[in-house]
Amino acid sequence: MIASFKNRLDSVLDYRAKRLKTTALPPLLHLEPTNACNLDCPMCPRTTDMERKVGMMSMEMVDKIVEEAAGKMEFVVLQAW
């Protein structure tokens, strides 16, 4: 069985059984490889609340995330790249 289909099926079955916790992963992964931005949007938490250092995610970290998510996610959205 395809892992992403099994993941979605587990999610639906957990929902129908009214379980509060699920072992399924979300079908969508938002990956933001950088927190650097030249905009100053008032509604963005990066503008007002971010305390961590501005920088880029290492390629090793991106590779690790992609490897762990491979076959389990239906969609991967790259943001701020």
Residue pairs with C-beta under 8 A, 6 or more apart in sequence:
2 71
3 71
3 72
4 27
4 71
4 72
4 73
4 74
7 24
7 25
7 27
7 72
8 24
8 27
8 74
10 22
10 23
10 24
11 22
11 24
11 27
14 21
14 22
14 23
14 24
15 22
25 69
25 72
25 73
26 73
27 73
27 74
27 75
28 73
28 74
28 75
28 76
28 77
29 65
29 69
29 73
29 75
29 76
29 77
30 77
30 79
31 62
31 65
31 76
31 77
31 78
31 79
32 57
32 78
32 79
32 80
32 81
33 56
33 57
33 62
33 78
33 80
33 81
34 55
34 56
34 57
34 80
34 81
35 46
35 50
35 52
35 54
35 55
35 80
36 54
36 55
36 56
36 80
37 44
37 46
37 80
39 47
40 47
41 47
42 48
66 76
69 76
